[in-house]
Amino acid sequence: MSRGRLRAPLVWALLAGVAGCASAGRVGGRTHFLKTGSAEEPGTYLGLPLRSGQILLAEAGNPYSLFFSLATRDYYDFTHAAVLVMEGGEPFVYEMTGEYKPGFDDRVTDGIEGGCRRTPLLEYARAYLYLEVFDPPAGVDGEAVARWAQEQYRRGVPFDPYFDASEHERLFCTEFVALALEAGGAPPVKPVPLRRHPSLQRLLGWLGVARESGLPAGLLADPARSVAALGQLPSLGAARGYFAAKRELHRRFTRDQRLGNVFALDGAQLSLRRQLVVFLEGAVNLIHEADDDPDAGEIDRRVQELAARLFGAAPEHAALEEQSPKEGS
């Protein structure tokens, strides 16, 4: 990734992704069932072991997904979260999402409108690159989680475009899910630090969104509670390669990088730089087509080798640098 300057129109394009709580720019596609029921978790719907109160963590696979991943100090898989509710034997997804509507507000973020949306699961899944279903933590009442989500939908709770987890009059996607789990008896989910990266901090400050901490969707993930997976990727190996590539890009996004090095504008549409598209696709195919079954460490090693071939060696200071957000701004 070369050095570069952030162009002003890029801010407007990124805003569309912020508004959608990582669900903007969705495109439909063929849905593959990648992980279904087992003897321990028998299928209840099309072979999937689904119950009310389960948590859905999703990855849209678009530029906005990468932006959300870059924002946190530590890397987390997934960039969107929702609650599953069984209604009349059919699974529905409850989520918080917003849409940017241009206007003459004091801040462009003020033009984001939205709320709680209810969508049939298969329709919801067609919009995502990858979607994983997790049981709630042990001791959490899934029915209470589902009832809380349904109540927010009935109340018409608005979407929070500022991602402020300290107040709950308006909600964003992961805040919505965290509070639903609390309603079922789970402890509060603690926010994690955002990066002290100059380019990111300038953008977050300009948008007026939270700059110190956030609630990434990956905070809600626990591999031990994963019961199903589906999406447009052809295999679980492909998903593992994709997330390893995002993790490597997070590692390489050091202070000398700019958002404009990662993202570009194609007309009014935000896109990834071509080199990064080649890298992400290469990582997906690298693990999907592997003859063996590499573990997480081996996947990271292979993906890092691919990144070195495409971008050169990672800098020695690729570990995140905690600096004041004012420095370099």
C-alpha positions in Angstrom: 0.0 0.0 0.0 1.6 3.2 -1.1 1.4 6.6 0.6 -1.4 8.9 -0.5 -3.9 11.7 0.4 -7.5 11.2 1.5 -9.7 12.9 -1.1 -12.8 14.8 0.3 -15.3 12.8 -1.8 -14.0 9.6 -0.1 -15.5 10.9 3.2 -18.9 11.1 1.6 -18.6 7.6 0.2 -17.4 6.1 3.5 -20.4 7.8 5.2 -22.7 5.5 3.3 -21.1 2.5 4.9 -21.2 4.0 8.4 -24.9 4.7 7.9 -25.6 1.1 7.0 -23.8 -0.2 10.1 -21.6 -2.3 7.7 -24.6 -3.4 5.6 -24.4 -0.8 2.9 -23.7 -1.7 -0.7 -25.3 -5.2 -0.5 -25.6 -7.3 -3.6 -27.5 -10.5 -4.0 -25.9 -13.9 -4.9 -26.2 -17.6 -4.6 -26.3 -18.7 -0.9 -24.2 -21.7 0.1 -25.0 -23.7 3.3 -21.4 -24.1 4.7 -22.1 -25.4 8.2 -25.3 -27.2 9.0 -26.7 -29.4 11.8 -25.0 -32.3 13.5 -25.8 -35.0 16.0 -25.2 -32.5 18.8 -27.1 -29.7 17.0 -29.7 -31.3 14.8 -31.2 -29.1 12.1 -34.6 -27.5 12.7 -34.9 -25.4 9.5 -33.4 -26.5 6.1 -30.8 -28.5 8.0 -29.8 -25.5 10.1 -30.0 -25.8 14.0 -31.9 -22.5 14.5 -33.6 -21.2 17.7 -34.9 -17.8 18.8 -32.3 -15.7 20.5 -29.3 -16.8 18.5 -26.9 -14.2 17.3 -26.0 -13.6 13.6 -22.6 -12.1 12.8 -22.1 -11.1 9.2 -19.5 -9.9 6.7 -20.8 -7.9 3.7 -17.5 -8.3 1.8 -17.5 -4.7 0.5 -15.2 -1.7 1.1 -17.2 -0.6 4.1 -16.6 -3.9 5.9 -12.9 -3.3 5.6 -13.2 0.3 6.9 -15.0 -1.0 10.1 -12.3 -3.6 10.6 -9.5 -1.0 10.4 -11.1 1.3 13.0 -10.5 -0.8 16.1 -7.2 -1.1 17.9 -7.3 -4.9 17.8 -8.6 -6.8 14.8 -12.0 -8.5 14.9 -13.8 -10.7 12.4 -17.3 -9.7 11.2 -18.7 -6.2 10.8 -22.5 -6.5 11.4 -24.6 -8.2 14.1 -28.3 -9.1 14.4 -30.7 -11.3 16.4 -32.5 -14.4 15.0 -36.2 -14.9 16.0 -38.3 -17.9 15.0 -41.9 -16.9 14.1 -44.4 -19.5 13.1 -41.5 -21.9 12.3 -39.8 -19.4 10.0 -36.5 -17.6 10.9 -36.5 -13.8 10.8 -33.5 -11.4 11.4 -33.9 -8.3 13.5 -31.2 -5.7 13.0 -30.5 -2.0 13.3 -29.6 -0.2 10.1 -29.6 3.3 8.7 -29.4 5.1 5.3 -27.8 8.4 4.5 -30.2 11.0 2.9 -28.5 14.1 1.5 -29.7 17.4 3.0 -28.6 20.6 4.6 -27.9 19.4 8.2 -25.1 20.9 10.3 -23.2 17.6 10.0 -23.7 15.1 7.2 -24.1 12.4 9.9 -27.3 14.2 11.0 -28.8 13.1 7.6 -28.7 9.4 8.5 -32.1 7.9 9.2 -33.1 4.3 10.0 -34.2 1.9 12.7 -34.9 -1.7 13.4 -35.6 -3.9 10.4 -37.1 -7.4 10.2 -36.1 -9.6 7.3 -36.6 -13.3 6.5 -33.3 -15.2 7.0 -32.7 -16.4 3.5 -33.4 -13.0 2.0 -31.0 -11.5 4.6 -28.3 -14.1 3.9 -28.3 -13.5 0.1 -27.0 -10.0 0.8 -23.9 -11.2 2.6 -20.6 -12.7 1.7 -20.5 -14.7 4.9 -22.9 -15.2 7.8 -22.4 -17.3 11.0 -25.0 -18.2 13.6 -24.0 -18.4 17.3 -25.9 -19.7 20.2 -26.2 -17.1 23.1 -23.9 -17.7 26.0 -24.7 -20.4 28.5 -27.4 -19.3 30.9 -28.9 -16.7 28.6 -32.6 -17.0 27.9 -32.9 -17.0 24.1 -36.6 -16.4 24.2 -36.1 -13.2 26.3 -33.4 -12.1 23.8 -35.9 -12.5 21.0 -38.7 -10.8 22.8 -36.5 -7.8 23.5 -35.6 -7.5 19.8 -39.2 -7.7 18.7 -40.1 -5.0 21.2 -37.6 -2.6 19.7 -39.0 -3.3 16.3 -42.5 -2.6 17.5 -41.4 0.6 19.3 -39.7 1.9 16.2 -36.4 2.6 18.0 -34.2 4.8 15.7 -30.8 4.1 14.4 -27.8 5.8 16.1 -25.5 7.2 13.4 -23.0 8.4 16.0 -22.3 4.9 17.4 -22.6 6.2 21.0 -22.9 3.1 23.3 -23.3 5.3 26.4 -26.9 6.1 25.6 -29.7 3.8 24.4 -32.4 6.1 23.0 -30.9 5.3 19.6 -29.1 2.1 18.8 -26.6 0.8 16.3 -26.3 -2.8 15.3 -23.9 -4.3 17.9 -25.3 -2.1 20.7 -28.8 -3.6 19.7 -27.5 -7.1 20.0 -25.5 -6.5 23.2 -28.6 -5.1 24.9 -30.7 -8.0 23.6 -28.3 -10.4 25.3 -28.4 -8.4 28.5 -32.2 -8.7 28.4 -31.7 -12.5 28.4 -29.4 -12.4 31.4 -25.9 -11.8 29.8 -23.4 -9.4 31.4 -22.8 -6.1 29.6 -20.5 -6.1 26.6 -17.6 -3.7 27.3 -16.5 -1.4 24.4 -12.9 -1.8 23.1 -10.5 1.0 22.1 -10.4 2.5 18.6 -7.1 3.1 16.9 -5.2 6.3 17.5 -4.5 6.4 13.8 -4.4 10.0 12.4 -6.3 9.3 9.1 -9.0 7.4 10.9 -9.3 9.8 13.8 -9.7 12.8 11.4 -12.5 11.1 9.6 -14.3 10.0 12.8 -14.0 13.4 14.3 -15.4 15.1 11.1 -18.3 12.7 11.2 -19.0 13.3 14.8 -19.0 9.6 15.7 -17.4 7.9 18.7 -13.6 8.2 18.5 -12.4 6.5 21.7 -14.1 3.1 21.8 -16.5 0.9 19.9 -18.4 -2.4 19.9 -17.1 -4.4 16.9 -19.3 -7.4 15.9 -16.4 -9.8 16.6 -16.8 -9.1 20.3 -19.9 -11.3 20.2 -18.2 -14.2 18.4 -17.3 -17.4 20.3 -16.2 -20.4 18.1 -17.5 -22.8 20.7 -21.0 -21.5 20.2 -21.0 -21.4 16.4 -23.8 -23.7 15.1 -24.3 -22.7 11.4 -22.7 -20.8 8.5 -23.9 -19.7 5.1 -23.3 -17.1 2.5 -21.8 -16.5 -1.0 -18.3 -17.9 -0.2 -17.9 -21.5 -1.5 -16.4 -23.0 1.7 -15.5 -22.5 5.3 -11.8 -22.5 4.1 -12.6 -19.6 1.8 -14.1 -17.7 4.8 -11.0 -18.4 6.9 -8.7 -17.1 4.1 -10.8 -13.9 3.7 -10.7 -13.1 7.4 -7.0 -13.8 7.5 -6.5 -11.3 4.7 -8.5 -8.6 6.5 -6.4 -9.3 9.6 -3.2 -8.8 7.6 -4.4 -5.5 6.1 -5.2 -4.3 9.7 -1.7 -5.2 10.7 -0.2 -3.3 7.8 -2.3 -0.2 8.2 0.3 1.7 10.1 0.5 5.5 10.9 2.2 6.3 7.6 -0.8 4.9 5.7 -3.9 6.9 4.7 -7.5 5.8 4.0 -6.9 6.9 0.4 -4.3 4.2 0.1 -6.9 1.6 0.7 -10.1 3.1 -0.9 -10.9 4.8 -4.1 -13.9 6.3 -5.8 -15.5 4.9 -9.0 -17.9 7.7 -9.9 -19.9 8.0 -6.7 -19.2 4.4 -5.6 -16.6 3.6 -3.0 -14.2 0.8 -4.1 -11.1 -0.9 -2.9 -7.8 -0.3 -4.6 -7.2 -2.9 -7.2 -4.2 -4.4 -5.5 -6.2 -5.0 -2.4 -9.0 -6.7 -4.4 -6.3 -9.1 -5.9 -5.0 -9.8 -2.4 -8.4 -10.6 -0.9 -9.4 -12.8 -3.8 -6.0 -14.5 -3.7 -6.3 -15.2 0.0 -9.8 -16.7 -0.4 -8.7 -19.0 -3.2 -5.4 -19.9 -1.4 -7.2 -21.5 1.5 -10.3 -22.7 -0.3 -8.1 -24.7 -2.7 -5.6 -26.0 -0.1 -5.1 -29.8 -0.2 -4.5 -29.9 3.5 -6.6 -28.4 6.4 -4.3 -25.7 7.7 -4.8 -24.4 11.2 -5.2 -20.7 12.0 -1.5 -20.1 12.5 -0.7 -21.7 9.1 -3.4 -19.8 7.4 -2.0 -16.5 8.7 1.5 -17.5 7.6 0.4 -18.3 4.0 -1.7 -15.2 3.7 1.2 -13.1 5.0 3.5 -14.6 2.4 0.9 -13.7 -0.3 0.8 -10.1 1.1 4.6 -9.9 1.0 4.6 -10.9 -2.7 2.0 -8.3 -3.6 2.9 -5.4 -1.3 6.5 -6.1 -0.1 7.6 -6.9 3.4 5.5 -5.6 6.2 7.2 -2.8 8.3 8.8 -3.9 11.5 6.5 -1.6 13.4 3.4 -3.3 11.9 2.1 -3.9 15.4 -0.4 -1.2 16.3 1.1 2.1 17.6 -0.8 3.8 20.3 -0.3 7.5 19.8 -2.3 10.7 20.6 -5.1 11.3 18.0 -3.8 14.8 17.7 -0.4 13.7 16.5 0.1 13.7 12.8 -3.4 15.2 12.2 
